[in-house]
């Protein structure tokens, strides 16, 4: 497995297949299970038919499951920027966290620091634009909430991983979410909520407002889309 970090633990998963596209996305998830052990067991269970390329425990331990050159099965039914098969183009990273069902909590600094180190290597190896560093809820807004509103997207952006908006005056409408990359087939309120979960986590109401417009305009400007 190329590009392994020092101290990374090999925990191979059988749940992968051949890629048929260039890697240009990084998709972040939380495990949403009661323990790291349960999550690792599921990700490596051939009956589960689910996997990621990596899992990062809350203490910063990184587990490698699937070679980056192979397609891991993490995003499921998904869409971003006109692409329906996100798995074919993405590296998937799971972050150990019980999620909204089992006691959602903040992501520890050790875990976030390990993620930043791992992600830096990934974006150096592959042509992943900052606008293509995404959450599971971004690519599957009707089904998923992870990694959720407690995830420190701004801290990642400050480290050069992903984008973070600043408010600029704009009256741009929610239809521009599709221009940014969100699924045009998904219900608009779900798409707005996914956008808020990533970029305006202080208020998740699925309603478009001036703050959302200002933040989206900033992202579009930064991404050049």
Backbone bond lengths (Angstrom), bond angles and torsions (degrees), N, CA, C in turn:
res aa  C-N    CA-C-N  psi(-1)  N-CA   C-N-CA  omega(-1)  CA-C   N-CA-C  phi
1 X - - - 1.464 - - 1.525 108.35 -
2 X 1.315 117.24 120.62 1.457 120.92 -171.75 1.524 111.23 -75.76
3 X 1.336 114.98 152.23 1.453 120.36 170.72 1.513 114.87 71.63
4 X 1.341 118.76 26.40 1.454 120.41 -176.93 1.530 111.32 -67.88
5 X 1.330 115.82 137.46 1.452 121.44 173.52 1.515 109.93 -75.20
6 X 1.316 115.17 153.59 1.456 120.09 174.64 1.523 109.66 -60.62
7 X 1.336 116.36 131.87 1.450 120.52 178.03 1.511 114.85 85.17
8 X 1.332 117.98 -0.32 1.465 120.10 179.01 1.527 109.82 -67.60
9 X 1.321 115.79 140.61 1.460 121.58 -178.38 1.522 109.65 -101.20
10 X 1.330 116.07 128.37 1.461 120.58 176.71 1.531 109.67 -77.67
11 X 1.309 115.65 122.35 1.472 121.83 175.92 1.536 106.59 -138.13
12 X 1.345 116.71 75.63 1.460 120.31 -170.59 1.520 113.47 -62.51
13 X 1.332 114.47 141.66 1.459 122.15 173.80 1.521 108.35 -111.63
14 X 1.333 116.85 141.58 1.470 119.56 175.95 1.526 112.80 -82.11
15 X 1.328 116.95 -2.85 1.466 121.02 -169.81 1.529 111.64 -91.98
16 X 1.308 115.88 79.56 1.458 121.62 178.47 1.523 109.12 -161.11
17 X 1.319 115.68 165.54 1.458 121.15 176.91 1.517 108.93 -151.28
18 X 1.335 116.81 -172.78 1.455 121.02 -174.75 1.523 111.54 -72.49
19 X 1.306 116.32 145.11 1.457 121.59 172.53 1.530 109.00 -83.22
20 X 1.347 114.20 154.39 1.460 118.89 173.80 1.524 111.05 -131.74
21 X 1.347 116.63 22.91 1.458 120.77 -177.96 1.523 108.98 -154.96
22 X 1.320 115.74 161.70 1.464 122.21 177.02 1.523 110.20 -73.64
23 X 1.313 116.78 138.98 1.464 121.51 177.34 1.521 109.16 -72.25
24 X 1.342 116.80 118.73 1.467 120.31 176.87 1.520 112.74 -142.66
25 X 1.339 117.59 18.68 1.460 122.03 177.35 1.524 110.03 -138.42
26 X 1.319 115.12 149.88 1.461 123.02 170.50 1.521 106.44 -124.94
27 X 1.327 116.83 121.56 1.468 121.56 -176.63 1.525 109.11 -117.12
28 X 1.344 115.27 126.66 1.457 122.28 -177.48 1.528 110.28 -105.29
29 X 1.328 115.12 140.75 1.460 123.39 -176.96 1.524 109.61 -132.45
30 X 1.336 117.16 163.70 1.457 119.30 157.97 1.522 107.69 -109.31
31 X 1.348 115.77 157.50 1.466 119.44 -175.37 1.523 111.89 -72.40
32 X 1.336 117.13 -33.92 1.462 119.85 177.96 1.518 113.50 63.80
33 X 1.318 116.94 34.05 1.461 121.91 178.84 1.521 109.22 -129.73
34 X 1.321 116.28 167.45 1.461 120.58 -171.14 1.516 113.79 -72.42
35 X 1.329 118.21 -19.21 1.462 120.62 -179.56 1.520 109.96 -155.07
36 X 1.335 114.70 162.22 1.461 119.71 175.55 1.520 110.47 -64.28
37 X 1.330 116.45 -40.13 1.466 119.92 -178.79 1.524 111.22 -60.30
38 X 1.331 116.57 -42.08 1.461 120.04 179.36 1.523 111.15 -65.21
39 X 1.322 116.09 -39.72 1.463 119.86 179.68 1.524 111.02 -66.11
40 X 1.313 117.17 -45.51 1.456 120.43 -179.97 1.524 111.50 -62.83
41 X 1.324 116.14 -39.32 1.458 119.49 178.42 1.524 110.71 -62.30
42 X 1.328 117.12 -43.59 1.457 120.45 -179.41 1.529 111.72 -66.66
43 X 1.318 116.78 -43.20 1.463 120.33 -178.28 1.524 112.37 -65.00
44 X 1.319 117.14 -21.35 1.468 121.40 -178.56 1.526 112.89 -108.24
45 X 1.322 116.65 8.28 1.463 122.26 -178.85 1.527 109.35 -90.76
46 X 1.322 118.83 118.55 1.466 119.64 -179.13 1.524 113.49 -62.31
47 X 1.331 117.10 -24.81 1.459 119.98 178.63 1.526 112.05 -73.54
48 X 1.319 117.12 -26.37 1.465 120.65 -177.60 1.525 112.15 -73.70
49 X 1.326 116.39 -29.43 1.478 121.82 179.94 1.530 112.07 55.47
50 X 1.324 115.35 40.72 1.464 121.65 177.04 1.529 107.92 -140.43
51 X 1.314 116.51 146.66 1.457 119.97 -179.82 1.521 108.83 -163.94
52 X 1.314 115.35 167.90 1.461 122.94 169.27 1.521 106.01 -134.20
53 X 1.313 116.54 173.17 1.460 118.44 175.35 1.521 110.99 -77.63
54 X 1.340 115.42 -35.69 1.465 120.77 -177.98 1.519 110.06 -143.13
55 X 1.345 115.33 155.23 1.464 122.86 167.91 1.521 107.87 -128.62
56 X 1.333 116.25 139.19 1.463 120.90 177.73 1.525 108.73 -118.55
57 X 1.318 116.50 119.90 1.461 122.12 179.37 1.535 109.43 -75.41
58 X 1.316 115.78 167.24 1.464 120.09 -177.68 1.522 113.11 -66.31
59 X 1.335 117.89 -21.69 1.464 120.42 177.52 1.528 112.63 -88.77
60 X 1.342 116.76 3.45 1.456 121.57 178.53 1.519 114.55 95.25
61 X 1.323 118.38 -3.90 1.459 120.83 176.52 1.521 109.95 -63.86
62 X 1.335 115.99 132.32 1.460 121.49 -179.14 1.523 109.10 -110.10
63 X 1.327 115.83 130.12 1.458 123.04 176.85 1.523 108.75 -110.72
64 X 1.330 116.16 132.16 1.462 121.72 177.86 1.524 109.09 -101.50
65 X 1.340 116.08 125.10 1.460 121.23 -175.38 1.524 114.00 -110.00
66 X 1.319 116.78 -44.60 1.464 121.77 -171.27 1.531 108.36 -134.28
67 X 1.335 119.16 134.45 1.471 120.00 176.09 1.529 110.76 -59.19
68 X 1.301 116.59 142.43 1.455 120.07 -177.85 1.531 112.60 -59.51
69 X 1.318 116.79 -29.26 1.464 119.78 -179.75 1.527 112.66 -69.66
70 X 1.321 117.16 -14.30 1.463 121.42 -179.75 1.525 109.96 -100.71
71 X 1.315 116.68 158.46 1.468 122.57 178.14 1.526 109.74 -89.52
72 X 1.326 116.13 113.80 1.464 121.23 173.82 1.526 108.75 -85.23
73 X 1.328 117.16 160.77 1.465 122.58 -172.70 1.528 109.63 -108.62
74 X 1.320 116.66 79.61 1.462 121.38 -172.21 1.526 114.22 -121.10
75 X 1.320 119.08 -33.57 1.466 120.64 -172.81 1.522 113.68 -89.12
76 X 1.325 117.90 -24.24 1.457 120.86 -179.50 1.528 111.56 63.76
77 X 1.328 115.83 -148.65 1.462 120.98 177.53 1.523 107.64 -65.80
78 X 1.320 117.13 118.68 1.465 120.15 -167.74 1.523 110.10 -157.53
79 X 1.339 114.76 166.07 1.465 120.23 -179.76 1.525 108.94 -157.61
80 X 1.330 115.06 139.07 1.455 120.24 169.58 1.525 109.72 -156.45
81 X 1.323 115.18 128.95 1.471 122.18 173.89 1.521 112.30 51.50
82 X 1.337 115.01 46.78 1.456 120.46 176.26 1.510 115.34 84.70
83 X 1.322 117.65 0.32 1.465 121.92 -177.84 1.526 109.69 -108.61
84 X 1.329 116.58 125.85 1.461 120.54 178.05 1.528 112.57 -89.21
85 X 1.304 117.98 -33.85 1.459 120.83 -177.67 1.522 109.71 -94.34
86 X 1.327 115.79 77.13 1.459 120.81 -177.60 1.520 111.44 -62.30
87 X 1.335 118.30 -37.16 1.462 120.12 -178.58 1.523 112.65 -55.11
88 X 1.330 116.52 -35.57 1.459 120.16 -176.78 1.518 111.90 -64.39
89 X 1.346 116.92 -23.55 1.457 120.94 -173.09 1.526 113.47 -117.08
90 X 1.316 117.44 3.37 1.460 119.78 -170.75 1.523 113.32 -120.09
91 X 1.329 114.45 150.68 1.459 123.24 161.60 1.523 106.61 -95.07
92 X 1.320 117.65 132.90 1.456 122.03 -179.90 1.520 112.03 -110.65
93 X 1.331 115.80 131.80 1.467 121.70 176.77 1.523 108.95 -123.26
94 X 1.326 116.17 127.15 1.461 122.79 174.84 1.527 109.29 -98.13
95 X 1.326 115.90 134.60 1.459 122.15 175.12 1.525 108.55 -109.71
96 X 1.314 116.65 124.38 1.463 119.92 -179.78 1.524 109.28 -62.58
97 X 1.312 115.54 119.95 1.468 123.79 178.93 1.515 106.09 -167.20
98 X 1.338 118.62 134.66 1.466 119.43 -177.53 1.520 114.03 -64.18
99 X 1.314 117.71 -17.69 1.458 119.82 176.17 1.512 113.06 76.26
100 X 1.322 115.44 -179.52 1.465 121.46 -174.20 1.529 113.09 -63.90
101 X 1.308 117.07 -24.73 1.477 119.88 -177.39 1.520 112.91 -81.22
102 X 1.341 117.84 -29.42 1.458 120.26 -170.37 1.523 113.89 -120.70
103 X 1.316 118.51 16.54 1.463 119.97 177.82 1.514 112.75 110.52
104 X 1.302 115.81 57.27 1.466 123.11 -178.75 1.522 111.17 -50.39
105 X 1.325 115.74 134.78 1.455 119.95 -178.19 1.533 110.00 -144.36
106 X 1.327 114.69 168.81 1.462 120.73 -179.78 1.527 110.33 -63.92
107 X 1.307 115.64 155.62 1.460 122.79 -179.67 1.533 108.56 -89.89
108 X 1.332 118.20 121.49 1.468 120.61 -175.49 1.525 112.70 -63.03
109 X 1.322 115.59 154.42 1.459 120.94 -178.11 1.525 111.85 -58.75
110 X 1.337 117.72 -40.16 1.468 120.18 -179.47 1.524 110.93 -60.68
111 X 1.312 116.18 -38.83 1.465 121.28 179.35 1.533 110.80 -68.19
112 X 1.326 116.45 -44.65 1.464 121.27 -179.39 1.529 110.43 -65.54
113 X 1.317 117.52 -41.05 1.466 121.02 179.03 1.525 110.93 -63.14
114 X 1.340 116.62 -41.60 1.462 120.06 177.55 1.526 110.69 -64.84
115 X 1.327 116.39 -38.82 1.463 120.31 177.46 1.524 110.95 -61.88
116 X 1.311 117.44 -45.08 1.464 120.53 -179.65 1.526 110.69 -61.13
117 X 1.326 117.42 -42.75 1.471 120.02 178.79 1.529 110.71 -63.08
118 X 1.329 115.89 -45.55 1.462 120.15 -179.44 1.521 110.89 -64.87
119 X 1.320 116.61 -45.13 1.466 120.85 -177.65 1.516 111.77 -65.28
120 X 1.331 117.68 -36.57 1.466 120.33 177.21 1.530 110.16 -57.61
121 X 1.310 116.69 -44.05 1.458 119.71 178.65 1.517 112.25 -64.16
122 X 1.324 115.91 -40.84 1.468 120.15 -178.62 1.524 110.99 -63.83
123 X 1.329 117.32 -47.26 1.466 119.10 -176.87 1.529 111.56 -72.13
124 X 1.327 118.06 -18.80 1.463 120.28 172.96 1.528 110.85 -76.95
125 X 1.336 116.88 -31.66 1.466 120.27 -177.90 1.521 113.10 -82.67
126 X 1.346 116.88 -21.38 1.462 119.94 -172.70 1.529 109.96 -133.35
127 X 1.335 117.80 153.19 1.473 121.50 -179.74 1.528 112.36 -78.91
128 X 1.337 116.25 69.69 1.462 122.40 -177.53 1.525 108.77 -102.32
129 X 1.328 116.53 110.43 1.465 120.72 177.87 1.526 110.12 -69.05
130 X 1.320 116.92 156.32 1.461 119.82 179.63 1.528 111.85 -59.99
131 X 1.332 117.11 -31.08 1.471 120.40 179.00 1.522 112.46 -74.55
132 X 1.335 117.28 -6.08 1.464 121.80 -178.73 1.524 111.68 -105.32
133 X 1.318 117.20 15.14 1.469 122.29 171.72 1.523 105.62 -96.60
134 X 1.321 116.65 112.02 1.454 122.21 -162.62 1.518 111.79 -132.57
135 X 1.323 115.13 162.08 1.452 121.63 170.40 1.515 110.32 -97.72
136 X 1.318 116.02 159.60 1.464 120.38 176.75 1.528 110.56 -56.90
137 X 1.334 116.21 -37.30 1.461 119.47 -179.79 1.523 112.00 -68.57
138 X 1.328 118.70 -23.92 1.465 120.33 176.22 1.523 110.86 -68.80
139 X 1.328 116.70 -41.68 1.460 120.32 -175.23 1.526 112.74 -90.32
140 X 1.330 117.55 -11.77 1.471 121.72 178.61 1.525 109.50 -141.44
141 X 1.352 118.08 63.08 1.472 120.81 -171.14 1.523 114.67 -67.02
142 X 1.317 118.17 -21.13 1.467 119.54 179.25 1.524 112.63 -82.85
143 X 1.345 117.17 -14.56 1.465 120.24 -173.30 1.519 114.12 -117.99
144 X 1.331 117.94 -29.36 1.450 120.37 -164.77 1.527 112.97 -125.57
145 X 1.344 115.82 151.43 1.465 123.08 177.48 1.531 112.27 -117.85
146 X 1.309 117.86 -7.96 1.462 121.31 -172.42 1.531 112.77 -85.79
147 X 1.341 116.21 153.74 1.463 127.34 1.74 1.522 114.64 -79.07
148 X 1.323 118.06 0.42 1.458 120.08 167.75 1.513 115.40 93.32
149 X 1.326 113.44 174.43 1.464 121.56 -172.40 1.531 113.96 -73.86
150 X 1.338 118.50 -12.67 1.459 121.06 175.88 1.522 112.70 -89.52
151 X 1.308 117.11 -5.25 1.452 119.59 -178.40 1.535 110.25 -72.70
152 X 1.344 118.57 135.07 1.470 121.45 -173.36 1.532 113.43 -84.98
153 X 1.319 115.72 68.27 1.469 119.92 -179.66 1.532 111.75 -58.76
154 X 1.326 117.00 -38.62 1.464 119.51 -178.15 1.523 111.07 -62.58
155 X 1.329 117.38 -39.99 1.458 120.98 179.33 1.526 110.66 -63.83
156 X 1.341 116.85 -39.54 1.457 119.47 177.18 1.521 110.67 -63.64
157 X 1.328 116.14 -44.10 1.462 119.74 -179.45 1.526 110.70 -61.58
158 X 1.316 117.11 -38.54 1.467 120.65 178.33 1.533 110.85 -63.32
159 X 1.334 116.02 -26.41 1.467 121.02 178.13 1.529 111.81 -90.31
160 X 1.330 116.98 5.15 1.459 121.10 177.49 1.513 114.71 89.75
161 X 1.330 116.59 13.46 1.461 121.62 -179.90 1.517 108.67 -113.27
162 X 1.328 118.28 104.03 1.454 121.49 179.66 1.522 112.51 87.89
163 X 1.330 114.95 178.48 1.461 122.35 -179.04 1.524 110.78 -111.07
164 X 1.325 115.13 152.32 1.458 121.65 171.07 1.525 107.51 -137.41
165 X 1.342 118.05 131.93 1.467 119.60 -173.82 1.512 113.11 -86.65
166 X 1.329 114.34 156.94 1.452 122.31 165.44 1.518 106.41 -117.30
167 X 1.307 117.45 149.93 1.463 120.44 -176.25 1.525 110.19 -73.55
168 X 1.325 115.96 124.70 1.460 121.23 172.19 1.522 107.53 -127.30
169 X 1.299 117.33 147.48 1.457 121.03 -175.41 1.527 110.64 -61.54
170 X 1.326 115.59 126.49 1.453 120.56 179.86 1.519 108.88 -165.76
171 X 1.327 115.74 148.46 1.463 120.42 172.23 1.522 109.90 -114.63
172 X 1.323 115.50 27.98 1.461 120.98 -179.89 1.516 110.19 -57.01
173 X 1.319 116.91 142.61 1.459 121.68 -177.16 1.518 112.80 -93.34
174 X 1.338 117.21 168.77 1.465 120.52 -177.12 1.521 114.05 -66.29
175 X 1.350 117.56 -16.89 1.458 119.64 176.61 1.526 111.02 -61.12
176 X 1.330 116.73 -24.48 1.465 120.80 179.30 1.528 112.20 -69.52
177 X 1.331 118.21 -12.92 1.460 120.24 173.35 1.523 110.65 -60.05
178 X 1.325 117.31 -33.95 1.455 121.66 178.10 1.534 109.34 -67.23
179 X 1.325 115.75 -41.54 1.469 120.48 176.33 1.519 110.78 -58.14
180 X 1.334 116.98 -37.71 1.459 120.09 -179.52 1.519 111.81 -71.07
181 X 1.339 117.60 -29.84 1.460 119.36 176.84 1.508 115.87 146.54
182 X 1.339 118.73 -13.44 1.461 121.34 -175.51 1.525 111.72 -67.56
183 X 1.309 115.19 160.85 1.462 123.50 -172.65 1.526 110.98 -71.74
184 X 1.335 118.85 118.81 1.463 120.22 179.89 1.522 113.62 -69.68
185 X 1.339 116.71 -14.61 1.468 120.40 -179.01 1.518 112.54 -88.94
186 X 1.322 117.61 -13.90 1.465 121.04 -177.40 1.523 110.52 -79.72
187 X 1.346 118.05 148.74 1.466 120.79 175.80 1.525 111.05 -56.04
188 X 1.330 116.34 137.55 1.455 120.48 -172.51 1.520 112.20 -60.36
189 X 1.333 118.41 -39.03 1.456 118.99 -179.15 1.520 111.94 -64.51
190 X 1.341 116.95 -33.11 1.467 120.44 177.48 1.523 110.41 -69.17
191 X 1.328 116.57 -39.47 1.455 120.60 179.04 1.528 110.40 -66.25
192 X 1.337 116.46 -44.02 1.471 119.77 178.37 1.525 110.53 -61.13
193 X 1.330 117.22 -42.40 1.467 120.58 178.92 1.515 111.13 -62.90
194 X 1.338 117.38 -41.38 1.462 120.54 178.01 1.527 110.60 -62.35
195 X 1.329 115.68 -41.96 1.470 120.20 176.82 1.530 110.57 -61.20
196 X 1.323 116.23 -45.66 1.466 120.27 179.08 1.527 111.19 -63.52
197 X 1.324 116.78 -40.25 1.466 120.55 -178.49 1.526 110.54 -59.78
198 X 1.323 116.47 -35.77 1.461 121.14 -179.64 1.520 112.01 -83.96
199 X 1.328 117.89 -47.28 1.456 121.20 -167.34 1.536 115.60 -112.43
200 X 1.357 118.58 -11.30 1.456 120.89 177.01 1.537 108.40 -145.77
201 X 1.328 116.33 63.89 1.470 120.46 -172.11 1.520 114.51 -68.45
202 X 1.328 118.68 -8.80 1.462 120.12 -178.88 1.525 112.79 -72.53
203 X 1.330 117.32 -16.80 1.467 120.33 -178.46 1.522 109.43 -149.42
204 X 1.323 115.79 106.37 1.458 122.49 -178.28 1.520 108.86 -109.48
205 X 1.325 116.50 86.34 1.464 118.65 -177.01 1.519 113.32 -121.80
206 X 1.325 118.51 -1.86 1.448 121.06 -179.63 1.510 114.58 68.41
207 X 1.339 116.68 13.40 1.469 121.72 -179.23 1.528 109.89 -109.32
208 X 1.332 115.73 134.17 1.461 120.02 178.55 1.520 109.72 -78.88
209 X 1.319 116.23 133.58 1.460 120.26 179.22 1.525 109.31 -142.08
210 X 1.327 116.65 179.46 1.458 120.63 -174.76 1.527 112.07 -64.42
211 X 1.324 117.15 -33.91 1.460 119.01 178.90 1.520 110.73 -65.72
212 X 1.325 117.24 -43.60 1.466 120.60 176.86 1.523 110.15 -58.81
213 X 1.335 116.46 -43.44 1.462 120.66 179.90 1.522 111.19 -59.97
214 X 1.316 116.60 -44.30 1.462 120.70 -178.56 1.528 111.19 -65.63
215 X 1.334 116.72 -39.88 1.457 120.22 -179.64 1.518 111.27 -69.29
216 X 1.330 117.41 -43.17 1.460 120.10 179.68 1.529 110.92 -64.13
217 X 1.335 116.84 -40.61 1.461 119.53 178.14 1.530 110.99 -59.32
218 X 1.325 116.84 -38.51 1.455 120.96 178.10 1.526 110.67 -64.95
219 X 1.314 117.21 -43.32 1.460 121.26 -179.64 1.527 110.97 -64.12
220 X 1.327 116.57 -44.06 1.465 120.31 179.80 1.524 110.56 -61.66
221 X 1.307 115.99 -40.05 1.471 120.27 178.73 1.525 109.94 -64.40
222 X 1.330 116.95 -45.16 1.458 120.24 -178.54 1.526 112.07 -66.44
223 X 1.344 115.60 -39.37 1.456 120.36 -176.71 1.526 112.75 -79.53
224 X 1.329 116.23 -19.76 1.454 120.35 -178.62 1.510 113.85 68.24
225 X 1.342 115.67 37.13 1.462 119.75 179.94 1.521 110.84 -110.66
